[in-house]
Amino acid sequence: MRSIFADTSFLVSFHNKKDKNHKNAKKITKTLEGTSMLWVISDYIFDEFLTVLLVRRDKQFAIEVGQAILNDPNISLVRITEEIFNDAWRIFQKNRNQDWSFTDSTSFILIQKMNITDAVSFDKHFEEFGIKILK
């Protein structure tokens, strides 16, 4: 089974019809239909995503989408471990010339540790990490 990491920017675009990348997000998911795959998100991505939904929409919508994600057997919510946290902190500190967020850093380490080769994101940082972005 193929694992694909889903970044916050992708999730927001997919669930927000007004987002400039909404059509692209829908197109990407359409091309993946029928394939055996597992969407992977971290608890940090889940947190970021629900916060954006809360701010841009409302609490009820954030709860409904969050519950749908938690109930979806095709989505794996991976918790950031102490090891991943520590590795991400080192990367975050080391790359002072990059504006990668700490959440981006945790995503990068998680993707490496899980040997995930593909991601969906509209965040330029994923390409800077050298991760293949599906388009």
CNS distance restraints for C-alpha pairs under 8 A (distance, minus, plus):
assign (resid   1 and name CA) (resid  36 and name CA) 5.44 0.50 0.50
assign (resid   1 and name CA) (resid  37 and name CA) 5.22 0.50 0.50
assign (resid   1 and name CA) (resid  38 and name CA) 6.92 0.50 0.50
assign (resid   2 and name CA) (resid  36 and name CA) 6.34 0.50 0.50
assign (resid   2 and name CA) (resid  37 and name CA) 4.45 0.50 0.50
assign (resid   2 and name CA) (resid  38 and name CA) 6.14 0.50 0.50
assign (resid   3 and name CA) (resid  37 and name CA) 5.56 0.50 0.50
assign (resid   3 and name CA) (resid  38 and name CA) 4.74 0.50 0.50
assign (resid   3 and name CA) (resid  39 and name CA) 5.92 0.50 0.50
assign (resid   3 and name CA) (resid  40 and name CA) 6.52 0.50 0.50
assign (resid   3 and name CA) (resid 116 and name CA) 6.12 0.50 0.50
assign (resid   3 and name CA) (resid 117 and name CA) 7.85 0.50 0.50
assign (resid   3 and name CA) (resid 118 and name CA) 7.37 0.50 0.50
assign (resid   4 and name CA) (resid  37 and name CA) 7.16 0.50 0.50
assign (resid   4 and name CA) (resid  38 and name CA) 6.24 0.50 0.50
assign (resid   4 and name CA) (resid  39 and name CA) 5.05 0.50 0.50
assign (resid   4 and name CA) (resid  40 and name CA) 5.85 0.50 0.50
assign (resid   4 and name CA) (resid 116 and name CA) 6.61 0.50 0.50
assign (resid   4 and name CA) (resid 117 and name CA) 7.40 0.50 0.50
assign (resid   4 and name CA) (resid 118 and name CA) 5.23 0.50 0.50
assign (resid   4 and name CA) (resid 119 and name CA) 5.17 0.50 0.50
assign (resid   4 and name CA) (resid 120 and name CA) 7.15 0.50 0.50
assign (resid   5 and name CA) (resid  39 and name CA) 5.88 0.50 0.50
assign (resid   5 and name CA) (resid  40 and name CA) 4.62 0.50 0.50
assign (resid   5 and name CA) (resid  41 and name CA) 5.94 0.50 0.50
assign (resid   5 and name CA) (resid 111 and name CA) 7.21 0.50 0.50
assign (resid   5 and name CA) (resid 116 and name CA) 7.11 0.50 0.50
assign (resid   5 and name CA) (resid 118 and name CA) 6.48 0.50 0.50
assign (resid   5 and name CA) (resid 119 and name CA) 4.47 0.50 0.50
assign (resid   5 and name CA) (resid 120 and name CA) 6.30 0.50 0.50
assign (resid   6 and name CA) (resid  10 and name CA) 6.41 0.50 0.50
assign (resid   6 and name CA) (resid  11 and name CA) 6.88 0.50 0.50
assign (resid   6 and name CA) (resid  39 and name CA) 6.41 0.50 0.50
assign (resid   6 and name CA) (resid  40 and name CA) 6.01 0.50 0.50
assign (resid   6 and name CA) (resid  41 and name CA) 5.62 0.50 0.50
assign (resid   6 and name CA) (resid 119 and name CA) 5.83 0.50 0.50
assign (resid   6 and name CA) (resid 120 and name CA) 5.09 0.50 0.50
assign (resid   6 and name CA) (resid 121 and name CA) 6.55 0.50 0.50
assign (resid   7 and name CA) (resid  11 and name CA) 6.47 0.50 0.50
assign (resid   7 and name CA) (resid  41 and name CA) 7.02 0.50 0.50
assign (resid   7 and name CA) (resid  45 and name CA) 6.53 0.50 0.50
assign (resid   7 and name CA) (resid 119 and name CA) 7.36 0.50 0.50
assign (resid   7 and name CA) (resid 120 and name CA) 6.18 0.50 0.50
assign (resid   7 and name CA) (resid 121 and name CA) 5.19 0.50 0.50
assign (resid   8 and name CA) (resid  12 and name CA) 6.04 0.50 0.50
assign (resid   8 and name CA) (resid  45 and name CA) 5.60 0.50 0.50
assign (resid   8 and name CA) (resid  46 and name CA) 7.60 0.50 0.50
assign (resid   8 and name CA) (resid  48 and name CA) 6.61 0.50 0.50
assign (resid   8 and name CA) (resid  49 and name CA) 5.43 0.50 0.50
assign (resid   8 and name CA) (resid 121 and name CA) 7.31 0.50 0.50
assign (resid   9 and name CA) (resid  13 and name CA) 6.15 0.50 0.50
assign (resid   9 and name CA) (resid 121 and name CA) 5.67 0.50 0.50
assign (resid   9 and name CA) (resid 122 and name CA) 5.54 0.50 0.50
assign (resid   9 and name CA) (resid 123 and name CA) 6.32 0.50 0.50
assign (resid  10 and name CA) (resid  14 and name CA) 6.04 0.50 0.50
assign (resid  10 and name CA) (resid  25 and name CA) 6.39 0.50 0.50
assign (resid  10 and name CA) (resid 120 and name CA) 6.07 0.50 0.50
assign (resid  10 and name CA) (resid 121 and name CA) 4.80 0.50 0.50
assign (resid  10 and name CA) (resid 122 and name CA) 5.99 0.50 0.50
assign (resid  11 and name CA) (resid  15 and name CA) 6.25 0.50 0.50
assign (resid  11 and name CA) (resid  49 and name CA) 6.98 0.50 0.50
assign (resid  12 and name CA) (resid  16 and name CA) 5.94 0.50 0.50
assign (resid  12 and name CA) (resid  19 and name CA) 7.76 0.50 0.50
assign (resid  12 and name CA) (resid  49 and name CA) 6.57 0.50 0.50
assign (resid  12 and name CA) (resid  52 and name CA) 7.45 0.50 0.50
assign (resid  12 and name CA) (resid  53 and name CA) 7.46 0.50 0.50
assign (resid  13 and name CA) (resid  17 and name CA) 7.26 0.50 0.50
assign (resid  13 and name CA) (resid  19 and name CA) 5.40 0.50 0.50
assign (resid  13 and name CA) (resid  20 and name CA) 7.35 0.50 0.50
assign (resid  13 and name CA) (resid  21 and name CA) 5.44 0.50 0.50
assign (resid  13 and name CA) (resid  22 and name CA) 4.58 0.50 0.50
assign (resid  13 and name CA) (resid  25 and name CA) 6.22 0.50 0.50
assign (resid  14 and name CA) (resid  21 and name CA) 7.73 0.50 0.50
assign (resid  14 and name CA) (resid  22 and name CA) 5.24 0.50 0.50
assign (resid  14 and name CA) (resid  23 and name CA) 7.84 0.50 0.50
assign (resid  14 and name CA) (resid  25 and name CA) 5.17 0.50 0.50
assign (resid  14 and name CA) (resid  26 and name CA) 6.18 0.50 0.50
assign (resid  15 and name CA) (resid  22 and name CA) 7.49 0.50 0.50
assign (resid  16 and name CA) (resid  22 and name CA) 6.44 0.50 0.50
assign (resid  17 and name CA) (resid  22 and name CA) 5.68 0.50 0.50
assign (resid  17 and name CA) (resid  23 and name CA) 7.97 0.50 0.50
assign (resid  18 and name CA) (resid  22 and name CA) 7.02 0.50 0.50
assign (resid  21 and name CA) (resid  25 and name CA) 6.15 0.50 0.50
assign (resid  21 and name CA) (resid 122 and name CA) 7.65 0.50 0.50
assign (resid  22 and name CA) (resid  26 and name CA) 6.26 0.50 0.50
assign (resid  23 and name CA) (resid  27 and name CA) 6.08 0.50 0.50
assign (resid  24 and name CA) (resid  28 and name CA) 6.14 0.50 0.50
assign (resid  24 and name CA) (resid 135 and name CA) 7.53 0.50 0.50
assign (resid  25 and name CA) (resid  29 and name CA) 6.39 0.50 0.50
assign (resid  26 and name CA) (resid  30 and name CA) 6.14 0.50 0.50
assign (resid  27 and name CA) (resid  31 and name CA) 6.33 0.50 0.50
assign (resid  28 and name CA) (resid  32 and name CA) 6.52 0.50 0.50
assign (resid  28 and name CA) (resid 134 and name CA) 7.21 0.50 0.50
assign (resid  28 and name CA) (resid 135 and name CA) 6.09 0.50 0.50
assign (resid  29 and name CA) (resid  33 and name CA) 6.37 0.50 0.50
assign (resid  37 and name CA) (resid  74 and name CA) 7.35 0.50 0.50
assign (resid  38 and name CA) (resid  74 and name CA) 5.14 0.50 0.50
assign (resid  38 and name CA) (resid  75 and name CA) 5.83 0.50 0.50
assign (resid  38 and name CA) (resid  76 and name CA) 6.86 0.50 0.50
assign (resid  39 and name CA) (resid  74 and name CA) 6.06 0.50 0.50
assign (resid  39 and name CA) (resid  75 and name CA) 4.63 0.50 0.50
assign (resid  39 and name CA) (resid  76 and name CA) 6.09 0.50 0.50
assign (resid  40 and name CA) (resid  75 and name CA) 5.78 0.50 0.50
assign (resid  40 and name CA) (resid  76 and name CA) 4.82 0.50 0.50
assign (resid  40 and name CA) (resid  77 and name CA) 6.14 0.50 0.50
assign (resid  40 and name CA) (resid  78 and name CA) 7.12 0.50 0.50
assign (resid  41 and name CA) (resid  45 and name CA) 6.06 0.50 0.50
assign (resid  41 and name CA) (resid  46 and name CA) 6.88 0.50 0.50
assign (resid  41 and name CA) (resid  75 and name CA) 7.34 0.50 0.50
assign (resid  41 and name CA) (resid  76 and name CA) 6.28 0.50 0.50
assign (resid  41 and name CA) (resid  77 and name CA) 5.11 0.50 0.50
assign (resid  41 and name CA) (resid  78 and name CA) 6.17 0.50 0.50
assign (resid  42 and name CA) (resid  46 and name CA) 6.26 0.50 0.50
assign (resid  42 and name CA) (resid  77 and name CA) 5.34 0.50 0.50
assign (resid  42 and name CA) (resid  78 and name CA) 4.63 0.50 0.50
assign (resid  42 and name CA) (resid  79 and name CA) 5.63 0.50 0.50
assign (resid  42 and name CA) (resid  80 and name CA) 6.62 0.50 0.50
assign (resid  42 and name CA) (resid 107 and name CA) 7.22 0.50 0.50
assign (resid  43 and name CA) (resid  47 and name CA) 6.10 0.50 0.50
assign (resid  43 and name CA) (resid  77 and name CA) 6.23 0.50 0.50
assign (resid  43 and name CA) (resid  78 and name CA) 6.09 0.50 0.50
assign (resid  43 and name CA) (resid  79 and name CA) 5.16 0.50 0.50
assign (resid  43 and name CA) (resid  80 and name CA) 6.66 0.50 0.50
assign (resid  44 and name CA) (resid  48 and name CA) 6.18 0.50 0.50
assign (resid  44 and name CA) (resid  79 and name CA) 7.80 0.50 0.50
assign (resid  44 and name CA) (resid  80 and name CA) 7.39 0.50 0.50
assign (resid  44 and name CA) (resid 103 and name CA) 6.22 0.50 0.50
assign (resid  44 and name CA) (resid 106 and name CA) 7.98 0.50 0.50
assign (resid  45 and name CA) (resid  49 and name CA) 5.92 0.50 0.50
assign (resid  45 and name CA) (resid 103 and name CA) 7.16 0.50 0.50
assign (resid  46 and name CA) (resid  50 and name CA) 6.16 0.50 0.50
assign (resid  46 and name CA) (resid  66 and name CA) 7.74 0.50 0.50
assign (resid  46 and name CA) (resid  77 and name CA) 7.94 0.50 0.50
assign (resid  47 and name CA) (resid  51 and name CA) 6.20 0.50 0.50
assign (resid  48 and name CA) (resid  52 and name CA) 6.33 0.50 0.50
assign (resid  49 and name CA) (resid  53 and name CA) 6.30 0.50 0.50
assign (resid  50 and name CA) (resid  54 and name CA) 6.03 0.50 0.50
assign (resid  50 and name CA) (resid  62 and name CA) 5.47 0.50 0.50
assign (resid  50 and name CA) (resid  63 and name CA) 7.80 0.50 0.50
assign (resid  50 and name CA) (resid  66 and name CA) 6.78 0.50 0.50
assign (resid  51 and name CA) (resid  55 and name CA) 6.26 0.50 0.50
assign (resid  51 and name CA) (resid  62 and name CA) 7.81 0.50 0.50
assign (resid  52 and name CA) (resid  56 and name CA) 5.92 0.50 0.50
assign (resid  53 and name CA) (resid  57 and name CA) 5.34 0.50 0.50
assign (resid  53 and name CA) (resid  58 and name CA) 6.52 0.50 0.50
assign (resid  53 and name CA) (resid  59 and name CA) 7.51 0.50 0.50
assign (resid  53 and name CA) (resid  61 and name CA) 7.11 0.50 0.50
assign (resid  53 and name CA) (resid  62 and name CA) 5.28 0.50 0.50
assign (resid  54 and name CA) (resid  58 and name CA) 4.64 0.50 0.50
assign (resid  54 and name CA) (resid  59 and name CA) 4.98 0.50 0.50
assign (resid  54 and name CA) (resid  61 and name CA) 7.44 0.50 0.50
assign (resid  54 and name CA) (resid  62 and name CA) 5.60 0.50 0.50
assign (resid  57 and name CA) (resid  61 and name CA) 6.72 0.50 0.50
assign (resid  57 and name CA) (resid  62 and name CA) 7.63 0.50 0.50
assign (resid  58 and name CA) (resid  62 and name CA) 6.40 0.50 0.50
assign (resid  59 and name CA) (resid  63 and name CA) 6.15 0.50 0.50
assign (resid  60 and name CA) (resid  64 and name CA) 6.19 0.50 0.50
assign (resid  61 and name CA) (resid  65 and name CA) 6.15 0.50 0.50
assign (resid  62 and name CA) (resid  66 and name CA) 5.85 0.50 0.50
assign (resid  63 and name CA) (resid  67 and name CA) 5.99 0.50 0.50
assign (resid  64 and name CA) (resid  68 and name CA) 6.20 0.50 0.50
assign (resid  65 and name CA) (resid  69 and name CA) 6.26 0.50 0.50
assign (resid  66 and name CA) (resid  70 and name CA) 6.29 0.50 0.50
assign (resid  67 and name CA) (resid  71 and name CA) 6.11 0.50 0.50
assign (resid  68 and name CA) (resid  72 and name CA) 6.06 0.50 0.50
assign (resid  69 and name CA) (resid  75 and name CA) 6.69 0.50 0.50
assign (resid  70 and name CA) (resid  75 and name CA) 7.59 0.50 0.50
assign (resid  70 and name CA) (resid  77 and name CA) 7.60 0.50 0.50
assign (resid  80 and name CA) (resid  84 and name CA) 5.95 0.50 0.50
assign (resid  80 and name CA) (resid  85 and name CA) 6.34 0.50 0.50
assign (resid  80 and name CA) (resid 106 and name CA) 7.33 0.50 0.50
assign (resid  80 and name CA) (resid 110 and name CA) 7.70 0.50 0.50
assign (resid  81 and name CA) (resid  85 and name CA) 6.05 0.50 0.50
assign (resid  82 and name CA) (resid  86 and name CA) 6.08 0.50 0.50
assign (resid  83 and name CA) (resid  87 and name CA) 6.19 0.50 0.50
assign (resid  84 and name CA) (resid  88 and name CA) 5.95 0.50 0.50
assign (resid  84 and name CA) (resid 106 and name CA) 6.46 0.50 0.50
assign (resid  84 and name CA) (resid 109 and name CA) 6.23 0.50 0.50
assign (resid  84 and name CA) (resid 110 and name CA) 6.63 0.50 0.50
assign (resid  85 and name CA) (resid  89 and name CA) 6.09 0.50 0.50
assign (resid  85 and name CA) (resid 106 and name CA) 6.39 0.50 0.50
assign (resid  86 and name CA) (resid  90 and name CA) 6.36 0.50 0.50
assign (resid  87 and name CA) (resid  91 and name CA) 6.41 0.50 0.50
assign (resid  87 and name CA) (resid 106 and name CA) 7.85 0.50 0.50
assign (resid  87 and name CA) (resid 109 and name CA) 6.90 0.50 0.50
assign (resid  88 and name CA) (resid  92 and name CA) 5.96 0.50 0.50
assign (resid  88 and name CA) (resid 102 and name CA) 6.97 0.50 0.50
assign (resid  88 and name CA) (resid 105 and name CA) 4.95 0.50 0.50
assign (resid  88 and name CA) (resid 106 and name CA) 4.96 0.50 0.50
assign (resid  88 and name CA) (resid 108 and name CA) 7.78 0.50 0.50
assign (resid  88 and name CA) (resid 109 and name CA) 6.22 0.50 0.50
assign (resid  89 and name CA) (resid  93 and name CA) 6.15 0.50 0.50
assign (resid  89 and name CA) (resid 102 and name CA) 7.17 0.50 0.50
assign (resid  89 and name CA) (resid 105 and name CA) 7.44 0.50 0.50
assign (resid  90 and name CA) (resid  94 and name CA) 5.94 0.50 0.50
assign (resid  91 and name CA) (resid  95 and name CA) 6.05 0.50 0.50
assign (resid  91 and name CA) (resid 105 and name CA) 6.53 0.50 0.50
assign (resid  92 and name CA) (resid  96 and name CA) 7.19 0.50 0.50
assign (resid  92 and name CA) (resid 100 and name CA) 7.12 0.50 0.50
assign (resid  92 and name CA) (resid 101 and name CA) 7.41 0.50 0.50
assign (resid  92 and name CA) (resid 102 and name CA) 6.11 0.50 0.50
assign (resid  92 and name CA) (resid 105 and name CA) 6.13 0.50 0.50
assign (resid 100 and name CA) (resid 104 and name CA) 5.88 0.50 0.50
assign (resid 100 and name CA) (resid 105 and name CA) 6.69 0.50 0.50
assign (resid 100 and name CA) (resid 125 and name CA) 6.42 0.50 0.50
assign (resid 101 and name CA) (resid 105 and name CA) 6.36 0.50 0.50
assign (resid 102 and name CA) (resid 106 and name CA) 6.30 0.50 0.50
assign (resid 103 and name CA) (resid 107 and name CA) 6.18 0.50 0.50
assign (resid 104 and name CA) (resid 108 and name CA) 6.19 0.50 0.50
assign (resid 104 and name CA) (resid 125 and name CA) 7.44 0.50 0.50
assign (resid 104 and name CA) (resid 126 and name CA) 7.81 0.50 0.50
assign (resid 105 and name CA) (resid 109 and name CA) 6.37 0.50 0.50
assign (resid 106 and name CA) (resid 110 and name CA) 6.06 0.50 0.50
assign (resid 107 and name CA) (resid 111 and name CA) 6.02 0.50 0.50
assign (resid 108 and name CA) (resid 112 and name CA) 6.30 0.50 0.50
assign (resid 108 and name CA) (resid 126 and name CA) 7.69 0.50 0.50
assign (resid 108 and name CA) (resid 129 and name CA) 7.02 0.50 0.50
assign (resid 109 and name CA) (resid 113 and name CA) 6.11 0.50 0.50
assign (resid 110 and name CA) (resid 114 and name CA) 6.05 0.50 0.50
assign (resid 111 and name CA) (resid 115 and name CA) 5.96 0.50 0.50
assign (resid 111 and name CA) (resid 116 and name CA) 5.13 0.50 0.50
assign (resid 111 and name CA) (resid 117 and name CA) 7.57 0.50 0.50
assign (resid 112 and name CA) (resid 116 and name CA) 6.49 0.50 0.50
assign (resid 117 and name CA) (resid 131 and name CA) 6.79 0.50 0.50
assign (resid 117 and name CA) (resid 132 and name CA) 6.42 0.50 0.50
assign (resid 118 and name CA) (resid 131 and name CA) 6.67 0.50 0.50
assign (resid 118 and name CA) (resid 132 and name CA) 5.12 0.50 0.50
assign (resid 118 and name CA) (resid 133 and name CA) 5.95 0.50 0.50
assign (resid 118 and name CA) (resid 134 and name CA) 6.60 0.50 0.50
assign (resid 119 and name CA) (resid 131 and name CA) 6.96 0.50 0.50
assign (resid 119 and name CA) (resid 132 and name CA) 6.24 0.50 0.50
assign (resid 119 and name CA) (resid 133 and name CA) 5.01 0.50 0.50
assign (resid 119 and name CA) (resid 134 and name CA) 6.13 0.50 0.50
assign (resid 120 and name CA) (resid 133 and name CA) 5.49 0.50 0.50
assign (resid 120 and name CA) (resid 134 and name CA) 5.50 0.50 0.50
assign (resid 120 and name CA) (resid 135 and name CA) 7.53 0.50 0.50
assign (resid 121 and name CA) (resid 126 and name CA) 7.18 0.50 0.50
assign (resid 121 and name CA) (resid 133 and name CA) 6.57 0.50 0.50
assign (resid 121 and name CA) (resid 134 and name CA) 7.84 0.50 0.50
assign (resid 123 and name CA) (resid 127 and name CA) 7.86 0.50 0.50
assign (resid 124 and name CA) (resid 128 and name CA) 6.48 0.50 0.50
assign (resid 125 and name CA) (resid 129 and name CA) 6.20 0.50 0.50
assign (resid 126 and name CA) (resid 130 and name CA) 6.56 0.50 0.50
assign (resid 126 and name CA) (resid 131 and name CA) 5.65 0.50 0.50
assign (resid 126 and name CA) (resid 132 and name CA) 7.90 0.50 0.50
assign (resid 126 and name CA) (resid 133 and name CA) 7.39 0.50 0.50
assign (resid 127 and name CA) (resid 131 and name CA) 5.39 0.50 0.50
assign (resid 127 and name CA) (resid 132 and name CA) 6.78 0.50 0.50
assign (resid 127 and name CA) (resid 133 and name CA) 6.88 0.50 0.50
